Amino acid sequence: MSAERIQTTNEGVPSLNGSLRELELGGWTVNCSTSEAIIPDNSIQQARAVVLRWSTVFPEENTWVRTNLGIPSLIVRLDSTINGNGLEIYEIEERPAGIGISYVLNEEFRMRLDSIKKTWPPFDVVISKQRKGSDDALWTNVTDLETASGLILARAEPDETDFHEVESKLVSSLRRKGDKSYGLQLGMWDKVHSQTDLNWETPFVLKPLQGSKTRDVQIWHPQELRGRSTKSKISRVFDQHSEGMYRQPFHPPVELKLNGETYYMIYRVFFGYNLENHNWEYLSGLWNARPNLKIHGASDAIFGPIKSQ
């Protein structure tokens, strides 16, 4: 595979012509590329500034990390794009998936994470029995709830009451997992209570008030792009959310050509909290692309390393 670089410029659509490889990572088959997506230094600084603001407005929980450090999590991930306005952030994941895959695919991420982990207290990752597959064993120790004795990063849903008993030991979220109210205070989206508030002439994205894994996320675009929802689908989903939904402006992902096919790419950038200097540090991450606007870790997704300039 070529070691080509993906540059976001105004000079046309980047084209990747290299082959891909499949890797079995954490129980998943992952399509990987060695092509590097370059993230500008100013975008990293933009992201860090947002994380600093976000950490003060994310809803509080009675977790170890909130009680002792005053922050929501030791490690977070920003899903974003880069355009003429610089970095545009889709969401901030306070208990991010993909750490293990990033650890394997991106040497820069692995080195930065290993360094910042030295400032953290030891903790185990505990994965709910309701979950299928995890990449956490690729970067740290994984155990079960009965065995864990110290601090915990819990991979569980907010309503799993067994994990409520260990809330005071958590280094990330549980009950507030996927809470998107922070976006109101950061000006990332507004709240709509009625479908009459929607302007179908303008692209937008609807999100549930709390949730993860793109559940009920609806993308609208007047053009019939792959992955955008229909008006009828959006209407059905909206009706299921009686308390309203969040509406975010549509920030176009980076468009790529891979072996002649159009893909859409986002940047998944991690930050970790350094307990020695009490600063959020950039850790690097992965680019994620699909031939579809709804970009996540589906079977047709491709991942590759992000590199700083």
Secondary structure, DSSP 8 states (H G I E B T S, - for coil): ----EE---SSS--EE-S--EEEEETTEEEEE---EEEE-HHHHHHHHHHHHHHHHHS---S-HHHHHHSSS-SEEEEEEEEETTEEEEEEEESS-S-HHHHHHH-HHHHHHHHHHHTTS--EEEEE-TT----SGGGTS-EE-TTT--SEEEEE--TT-HHHHTTGGGBSS-STTTTB-THHHHTTS-EEE-SGGG--TTS-EEEE-SB--TTTT-EEE-SS--TT---HHHHHHHHHT-TT-EEEEE----EEEEETTEEEEEEEEEEEEEETTTTEEEEEEEEEEEESSSS-SS-TT-EEEEEEE-
